[in-house]
Amino acid sequence: MPEVKILRKWVHDPEQHRMEVALSRGYYQAARQALTEMKPDEIINLVRDSGVRGRGGAGASCGMKWGFMPKEPTPQRPNYLICNCDESEPGTFSNRELVEYDPHQLIEAIVISAYALRVRTALIYCRGEFLFGYERLNEAVQEARERGFVGEKIFGTDFSLDIIVHRGAGAYICGEETALMDSLEGKRGHPRAKPPFPANVGLYGMPTTINNVETLCNIPHLINHGLEWFWSMGTAGAPPEEPQARANWIKSLGTRKSTGTKILSVSGHVKRPGNYEVVMGTSLRELIYDVCGGICGDHDLKAVIPGGSSMPMIPKPIAMDVQMAFETLQAAGTALGSGGVIVFDDQTDIPQVCLAIARFYKNESCGKCVPCRIGTDWIYKLIQRIVTGQGRMEDIELIRDVCINLGGERMMDSRSYCPLGDAAAWPIIWGGLKYFQHEFEHYIRYRRSPVGAEPALVGAH
Ligand SMILES: Cc1cc2nc3c(=O)[nH]c(=O)nc-3n(C[C@H](O)[C@H](O)[C@H](O)COP(=O)(O)O)c2cc1C
């Protein structure tokens, strides 16, 4: 079985959230070692050399991002660390499990990361709907405070840290790092222009690093097991022995390869949906057929969204051979994104899938910029027109035009204020329309669904 249990090792134990249980399993030893035996830059270098990339969507090199933070913050200009636990991307539910059932793994990770980044105040931004996770996190922070793992002079060192858990109000846009900071500051969650980047001007205008829950949870394991162990999982292979070649190999990891594991949230038409942790590079075929038991009702596979609803779906012939890693999915015309794998069987009506996706982004566009506000609405209305039997053949090109052009104000390619514009356009133009245009044409020509024995209920929307 390609499934491994590192970050998810203890999530099935209902007592794991308690401090005594976590301690009995060796938790906080990595934090003690880091704070008492390692220099902050040693940890930053370890994280950079590991090649660990952001698990929240963009896949940026974590160590490289950490390297941009000031080394000598002052009380007037402190550094901040924010853990992004907003997790609102449809199809993604791995952060939620980690904070609900193993919150001390994250707290320990934050203690180590904050030490490395010279941070005295770290914040966890928790999705509004995650009430249970929010309560579990607060309890865990309180327990850590009582044990002296959070607070003044941790492990007898000069390092002090406070952790604040903040619950959002439930808006997808607040997962975007700059909107998240606006929301934390008490404003309406709207994205900010970049540059300046958060490492320079972030929360309250101060240098800030924002990382996903899963990204951070890797850090204690890295301290405990070291680089070779982390490299041994993933697509990079073994490092060369010759020093210069080895240095070049390490340098390229964070941008060109994928190391460690990834928790994939699998939903849709599989027999055993759920969260699964696999080594980077595991094939989608193994994930669907070996780990998740195959397609429900033993139907055939039609398509897969590999990284949450904003990533383009890939059809069966591509999906069966692709490896779940950053660079391999990119080469296949899609992305690992947030690791939300949505599986569609051969009975799936793809235009209806696209309609559901378009509806989500139309509702969640914050409205700050015109291309996204208008474009998401246009995409939704055009697909709706097609699946309700009112479509015209020209509408297909019109959808493409909205994504790519929109009267010069295109949604994609960073022309929207933040990547929500891309997130709304990509799954339609590079997924649904790219591989299943014939299904949209079928709707337009025959005014009924291209799949299933029953005629579609035209006009039911
Ligand atoms: C619209 C939108 C929503 C996002 N939602 C999340 C989210 O819920 N969780 C998350 O970790 N990253 C989310 N991101 C990505 C963050 O902006 C940011 O890149 C990430 O938190 C950085 O952490 P990482 O480098 O550890 O992945 C979102 C991005 C966009 C554009």
The ligand as a MOL file (V3000), in Angstrom:
LIG
                    3D

  0  0  0     0  0            999 V3000
M  V30 BEGIN CTAB
M  V30 COUNTS 31 33 0 0 0
M  V30 BEGIN ATOM
M  V30 1 C -8.5050 32.5340 -3.1140 0
M  V30 2 C -7.4220 31.8140 -2.3600 0
M  V30 3 C -7.7220 31.0210 -1.2620 0
M  V30 4 C -6.7120 30.3860 -0.5560 0
M  V30 5 N -7.0510 29.5840 0.4970 0
M  V30 6 C -6.0670 28.9930 1.2230 0
M  V30 7 C -6.3880 28.1920 2.3610 0
M  V30 8 O -7.5530 28.0250 2.7090 0
M  V30 9 N -5.3610 27.6270 3.0480 0
M  V30 10 C -4.0450 27.8060 2.6820 0
M  V30 11 O -3.1530 27.3010 3.3350 0
M  V30 12 N -3.7210 28.5390 1.6010 0
M  V30 13 C -4.6950 29.1470 0.8810 0
M  V30 14 N -4.3510 29.9290 -0.1830 0
M  V30 15 C -2.9070 30.1290 -0.4670 0
M  V30 16 C -2.3540 31.2420 0.4380 0
M  V30 17 O -2.5390 32.4970 -0.1940 0
M  V30 18 C -0.8530 31.0590 0.7050 0
M  V30 19 O -0.1930 30.8780 -0.5050 0
M  V30 20 C -0.5530 29.8820 1.6250 0
M  V30 21 O -1.2750 29.9440 2.8210 0
M  V30 22 C 0.9370 29.8770 1.9420 0
M  V30 23 O 1.2420 28.7680 2.7270 0
M  V30 24 P 2.1570 27.5700 2.1800 0
M  V30 25 O 3.3220 28.2090 1.4670 0
M  V30 26 O 2.5510 26.8170 3.3800 0
M  V30 27 O 1.3210 26.7930 1.2280 0
M  V30 28 C -5.3610 30.5560 -0.9320 0
M  V30 29 C -5.0570 31.3460 -2.0480 0
M  V30 30 C -6.0740 31.9600 -2.7590 0
M  V30 31 C -5.7100 32.7950 -3.9400 0
M  V30 END ATOM
M  V30 BEGIN BOND
M  V30 1 1 1 2
M  V30 2 1 2 3
M  V30 3 2 2 30
M  V30 4 2 3 4
M  V30 5 1 4 5
M  V30 6 1 4 28
M  V30 7 2 5 6
M  V30 8 1 6 7
M  V30 9 1 6 13
M  V30 10 2 7 8
M  V30 11 1 7 9
M  V30 12 1 9 10
M  V30 13 2 10 11
M  V30 14 1 10 12
M  V30 15 2 12 13
M  V30 16 1 13 14
M  V30 17 1 14 15
M  V30 18 1 14 28
M  V30 19 1 15 16
M  V30 20 1 16 17
M  V30 21 1 16 18
M  V30 22 1 18 19
M  V30 23 1 18 20
M  V30 24 1 20 21
M  V30 25 1 20 22
M  V30 26 1 22 23
M  V30 27 1 23 24
M  V30 28 2 24 25
M  V30 29 1 24 26
M  V30 30 1 24 27
M  V30 31 2 28 29
M  V30 32 1 29 30
M  V30 33 1 30 31
M  V30 END BOND
M  V30 END CTAB
M  END
